[in-house]
Amino acid sequence: MTPMANAPIRVEDCLHTGPGTLAGQYLRRFWQPVFHGVDLAPGRTSPLRVFGQDYCLFRSEAGTAYLLDPRCPHRLTLLSAGWVEGEALRCFYHGWKFNGADGACLEQPPEEDSFCHKVQLRRYPVREYLGLIFAYLGEGEPPPFPLYPEFERFEGLLEIDSYLRECNYFQNLENALDMSHVGFVHGDNRAAFNGIGLGRRLAAEESAWGVTYSFTRADGARRVQQFGMPNIFYMNALPTDPDIGWQESLFWWVPVDDLRHIQFSLHRVPATGEARARIHARRTRRRTEMDQAHQDMAEEVLAGRLRIAEVDGSRCDMVRLQDDVAQLGQGRIADRSGERLGRGDVGVIAIRKLWTRELTALRDGRETLHWQRGPEIVPAVWGLEGGAGRAGGEGTSEQARADIEDVRPFLAIDYQLRALRGEARAR
């Protein structure tokens, strides 16, 4: 529900994204990743649930992805149960046929006096980019599609990844602008160290894209991360591979509903030759070795039946498990009424300020900001083991094109697909 006029917008108003909600309306104004292209074969359909709303996703026999209303307007059966014919979708129940390009009804086989011209499904703009299927779910014409040349024009691998987390998306979004947790939650990582989140050394400044968030060490070295409104993050993530070091990554947090979300991510790996071959081999092996879902392990830890130190890191994604415990430990949708923020929470405070300001403008019928990322809005990080520091997008070249590689553990694919297809629980 939309908050009452003149009532202050609170962080609680950012959490609910279903139809008719203010935050849901705001998020739908932006292009959002909703599916992996590789998970939708030509001639196949899939139900899709994002932002607490159902859709029908299908790929034509020629390979084009389309997104339509979920149900046939005849007797309201799910269109995803039907089948693809060329660029169109035929309903399983009575054979009504709909064009993927514009949702127009093309055929009504049982009707001698067809009224196809009176029937049309809503069609949602779709674009495939960097291995992901993006959709515009808002009203009116979509904004220009944002491009990320740093993640397509370089020599090396572009790793595409995603996972399901069974809590509200805003908890993960806020966690990104919280460096104070790194030394505790991820204290076993070689890039973590005491004092990384010391409040007086943190800064969060509004940018043309969202928030520039930084930490300055005592020796003057800085780690800079970039948050893009409303739900994007461009950062150098903690190292998890000896050949990569800091992992330059782009994230989106997309609600399935109010109690679970998908993190879609792109990882830039500018490696060639033997290093690239080693990375590829490790990633390929890791996809199969991970046979313990971090979601299941988190439930065991939070129930007191297991300690994180007892989990086998060769079988489970430890970074995601650690964040699962921290974020789900707040509840699947956190109650912030008893919260006590401190100086170390400057990033969280900054992002809430932007979100509540934008939602207030939207509710009151005023213009919201047009966020744009310029070439200066990039992450940066200090060097590791004596190496030079890195800035975002280094090595970008108009002539080069990265090879796209899906690195999701096979177990993770099943979890997220079950959620995106609208199953009550991703089990």
N, C-alpha and C positions, 0 to 999 in steps of 0.2 A: 504494500500500500504506500501511496505517496504521503510523506509527512505533511501535517497541517501547515497552511500558510502562516508565516511569521514565527513558527516554532523553530528553535535552533536545530540545524542538522547535526547529528551526532555520529560517532564512529559506527554505532549500531545500524545506521541507515545505509552504510556501505556494504553490509554483509549479505543482504537479500537481493537476489538478481533474477528472480522469476518474472513472468509477465505481469505488468502493472506496477512493478517496483521502480523506484527512482534510480537506484544503482544499476539495475538491469537495463533500464532505458539508456543510461549513460554508456555502459559498456557496449551496447548494441550499435552505438554510433561509430565504432571503430572496426576495422577489419580484424578478425580473430581467427587463429588456427583452430580447426575443429577435428582434423583427422590426418592420419598419415596416408600419403598417396599410395604407398605399396600395399596398404591394407584393403584397397578397393580395386579389385580386378575388373577388366572390361566385361560388360554384360552382367555385372553384379549389383545388388542393392544392399542397403544397410539402414535399419532404423538409427536415428541419431538423437541423443539427448544432451543439450548444453543449455546453460542458463535456465534450468528448470523447465525447458520447453522441448517438445518433440518435433522432429523433422524426418523427411525421407531423403536419404542420400543415395545416388546411384551413378554408375559410370556407363556411358553409352558403349555400344559395340565398337565404335571408332575410338574410344578412349577419353571422351570428354566427361568431366564430373559435373553433376547437376544436384541442386538442393531444392526440394519442394515441400509444400505442406505435407503432413504425415498421413492424412487419411483421404480416401476417395470421397468426394462430396455426394456420391450416390447413396451408399448405405454405411459409410464411415468405417469401412474396414481398412486395415493398415496397408498402405501402398507398397511398403517394403516386402510384403509377402508375394507381390506380383512378379512380373518378369519384364526384362528389357527387350525392346524391339527397335533396333537402329538407334535413333536419338530420342526415343520415346519410352514410356513406361506403361504397361498394361495392368489393370487391376485384376487380382486373382478371383474376385467374387463374381462380377458380371462382365468383365472384359472391357470396361471403359478404358480408353487410351489417352494419355496426356503427353504433350510435347515437353521435353526437358528444358528447351531454350526459353519458353515463355509461360509454361504451365497451361497452355490452351488445351481444351478437350478436343480430340481428333476423331474419336469414334465412340458410339454407344450401341453396340451390337444388338441388344434386345429391343431397341426403340425403332419402330418403323418410321415414326415422325421424329427424327433426331432434333435435339435442341442443344447441340454442342456449342453453338455461339453464345449461349447463356451461362456456360459453365467454364470456370478458369481457376486453376490452383495458383496460389502465390508462389512465385519463383524467387529464390534468393541468390544474389550475385555470388559467384564462386571464382576463385583463382588459385591455381597450383603454383607454388613457388618454393624452391629449395627443399623439395621432398614433402612439403606439407600442403594440405588443402585448407585454404583460408575462405571464410565466408563473411559477408556483410549481412547482418540480421536486423538492421535498423530500418527506419522509415525513410522514404525518399531516395534520392540518388546517393550512392556511396561516395565517400571522400576519395581522393587519389590514393592508389595503392602504395604503401610505403615499401621502398626497396632498401636492401642492406648489401651494398656492393662489397663490403669487407668480407662477407660470408659467401660470396659466389666467385669473386675475381681474385683468386690467389692460387698458388701451386701447392697442392696437398689434398687433404681429405676434409670434407665437410661432414661431420658426424651428426645425424639427426637422432633425437632421443625423446623420450617422454615417460612419465610414470603417473600412477594414480595415488593421490593422498586423500585419505578419508576424513577430511575436516574442511572447514570453510576456507575458501581460496584466499581470503584476506589475511589469514594467519600466516600463510606462506609468503604472501606479498610483503607483509610487514617484517617478516624474518629476514628478508633480503637486505633491508636497511638497518641491520642490527649486528654490527661487527663485534659487539661485546660478548656474544654467545660463542664465538669461534674458539677461543682458548679453553672453553669448558666442554661444549657439546662435541667439538671436533678436535679436542686436545691431543689426539693421537696422530694428527696429520703433521708432516714435517714442516709445513709452512705456518703452523699455529705456534704462538708463543705467548707468554704471560704479558699482559698489558696491552694487547692488540686493541681492546675496546675501551681503553681509559677515556672517560667522558670528555675531559678537557682537551683531548687531542683529536676529537671527532668534530666534523663540520658537515652541515647539510644546507645547501644553498639552492634556491629555486633557479631552474634553467629554462631555456626556451622549449625543452622537451619534458621536463619534470623536475627531478632533483639530482644535483651533483653531490655525491656523498663521499667523504674522504676521511682518512686517518693518517696522521703524521707521526712517525716514530721520533724518538729522542734524537736520532742522528739526522733528522730532516727528510728521510725517505718517506714517500707518500704512496698510499694505495687509494686509487680513485675509482669509484663505481658510478654508473649512470642509470637512473631510473627514468623510464619513459611512461608518461601518463597514457592510459590509466593502469596498465597491468603488464608492463614490459621491463626487463632488466638486462643491462649490458655490462658485463663484468669479467674479471679474471678470477675464475673459480679455483678452489684449492687443488693443488697438484694430486693426481691419482695415478700418473704414469711417468716412469723415469725418463722417457724420451720427450715428454711434452712440457713438464713443469707446470706453471700456471696455465689453466685451461680457459682460453678466451671464449666466452659463451653468451648466448642471447636466449632469454627465457620469456615465456608467457604463462600466466596462471589463468586458466579458463575453467569457470565453474561448470560442473555437470549439473549440480543442484546446490542447495545451500549447505549440504553436509559432506560434499566431496568435490574434488577438482582434479584436472589434469595439468601437470606442468609439461608444456611442450618446450623443447630446447634445441638449439643449434650450437655445435662446438667446432671451432675453427682450429684445424691442425695443419699448420704450414710445414709439413715434413715431406721429404722426398728421399728416394733411394733406399738404402738399407734401413734407416730409421722408420720410414713409412711402412716398409714390409714388416718390421718388428711390431709396430703399433697395430697394424691390421691383424697380424697373427694373434696377438694378445686379446684384441677385442673379439675376434671370432671365437676363440677358446672360452673367453669369459661369458659370452652369451649362453653357452651351454652349461658351464660350471655352476652358474648361479641357479640353484634349485630350491632355495629358501626365500620366500617372498618377504621383503622388508616389512610389508604391512602386517603379515602374520607374526613376525618376530616382535614387532612393536606392541602388538596386543598382549603378547606373553610378558614383555617387560613391564608394561603399564599395569598388568594384573598382579605383578609381584611374583610370577612363576619363573622368571628368568632375569639374569643380569646381562647388560650389553656386553660385558667382558667375556661372557660365556658363549657368545655367538661366533660361529666360524666365519671369519671374514672372507674366506675363499668361496663360500657358498651363498653369501648374502651381501648386498650393497650396503656397506657400513655407513657411508655418509648419509644416505637416504634414511637408513634406520635411525641414526642419531637425530636427524631432523624430525622424523616421524614422532619419536618419543617426546621431543621438546614441544612440538606443535599440537599433537593430539593430547598431550598432557594438560593442555589448557581447556580441554573439552572439544567435542567435534565442532561446536560453534561457541566461541568463548564469551563469557559474561564479563565485560570490562568494568562493571560498576565498582568493584573493589580494588581496582588496579592502582598502583603507586609508581608513576614514572619518575626516572631520574635523569641526570645529565648524559648518561650513556645512551639514552633513548632519543637523541636528537633526530635521528633518521626516521624513526616511527612517528614522532611528533610532526615532522615536516610533511610526511606523506599524508597523514590524517588532515593536516591543514589544507593541502591542495584538494584532496577528495571532498571534504566537507564544503569548501568554497565553491567547487564546481557543481556539486549537487544542489547547493543553495541557489546558484544562478539558474540551473536547469529548472528547478521547481518554480522559481519566481518568473520564468519566461524571459530571462535575460540571456545574452550571448555568452556561451562558454568559450574558453580559450582554444585556439587552434595550435596544438602542440606540434613542433617541428624539430627534428634533430639535424643540426648542422655538423660540418666536418670536425668542429672543435669539441664536440660532445662525444668523447671516447673514454674508456677506462685506461688506467695505468697502474703499474705495480712495480715494486722494487725487485731487484735481482735475487736469485737464489744461489747459494754456495759460491758467492763471488761473481756471478754473472751479472750482466747489465740489466737494468730495469726494462720493462716492456710497456709500450703504449698500444692502444687498440688499433687494429687495422694495418699493422706493419706488414709490408709485403704485398699489399693490394696492387693489382695490375690489370689494366684494361685487356691485355692479351691473354691472361691466364684464366682458367676455369677449374674450380675444384671438383673432385669426384665425390658424389654424394654416397654416403654409406650409413645404413641403418644399424645402430649399435645397441638397440634395446635388448635386454635379456629376453629370451623367448617366454619365460614365465611372466614377465612384466606385460608383454603384449596381450596375453589372455586377460589379465586383470583389467587393463584399461579399456579393452574392447567390450568387455562385459558391462562396464560402467557406461561407456559412450552409447551402447545400444539400449540403455535404459533399464538394465536388470536392477532389481531392488538392492542387491548387495553384490559386489564384485568378488564373488566366491564361486 
